[in-house]
């Protein structure tokens, strides 16, 4: 789920292109670990898309962001069920 969150949060890549990547690679985790040479094989991705994917891998601390989301979920659950 954390990798799907990462993929959804990448700005500048259309939802259609993200969906095509999922069709080819199956899930966000597989997309996260794609090598750049494999990305260049896809005609639906341009150079800017590839650069955005690479930049997103470098700039996002997935574990920290995921932990923040989990904390918010816990607080929401506490309000509803507490």
C-alpha positions in Angstrom: 0.0 0.0 0.0 2.9 2.4 0.7 4.1 2.1 -2.9 0.6 2.8 -4.2 0.5 5.9 -2.1 3.9 6.9 -3.5 2.8 6.4 -7.1 -0.4 8.3 -6.6 1.4 11.3 -5.2 3.8 11.8 -8.1 2.8 15.1 -9.8 3.1 15.6 -13.5 2.5 12.1 -14.6 -1.1 11.5 -15.8 -3.3 8.9 -14.2 -3.5 7.2 -17.6 0.3 6.7 -17.6 0.3 5.5 -14.0 -2.5 3.0 -14.9 -0.4 1.8 -17.9 2.6 1.3 -15.6 0.4 -0.8 -13.3 -0.8 -2.9 -16.2 2.8 -3.6 -17.2 4.4 -4.0 -13.8 1.5 -5.1 -11.6 1.7 -2.8 -8.6 3.3 0.3 -7.1 6.2 -1.6 -5.5 7.3 -3.1 -8.8 7.1 0.4 -10.4 9.2 1.8 -7.5 12.0 -0.6 -8.2 12.1 -0.3 -12.0 15.5 0.4 -13.4 15.8 3.5 -15.6 16.7 1.4 -18.6 13.4 -0.4 -18.4 11.5 2.8 -18.1 13.0 4.1 -21.3 11.6 1.1 -23.2 8.0 2.4 -22.8 6.8 4.7 -25.5 4.0 6.1 -23.4 6.6 7.6 -21.0 8.6 10.7 -22.1 11.9 11.9 -20.6 10.1 14.3 -18.2 8.0 11.4 -16.9 11.1 9.3 -16.3 12.8 12.2 -14.5 9.7 12.7 -12.3 9.7 9.0 -11.4 13.4 9.1 -10.5 13.0 12.4 -8.6 10.1 11.0 -6.6 12.2 8.0 -5.5 14.9 10.3 -4.2 12.8 13.0 -2.6 10.1 11.0 -0.8 10.8 9.3 2.5 8.2 6.6 2.2 8.5 5.2 5.6 8.2 8.6 7.3 5.2 9.6 5.2 3.5 6.3 5.7 4.0 6.5 9.5 2.3 9.9 9.5 -0.7 8.5 7.6 -0.9 5.6 10.0 -0.9 8.0 13.0 -3.7 10.0 11.4 -5.7 6.8 10.8 -5.3 5.8 14.4 -6.6 9.2 15.6 -9.6 9.0 13.3 -10.4 5.5 14.5 -10.1 6.6 18.1 -12.7 9.4 17.4 -15.1 6.9 15.8 -14.6 3.9 18.0 -13.1 5.4 21.2 
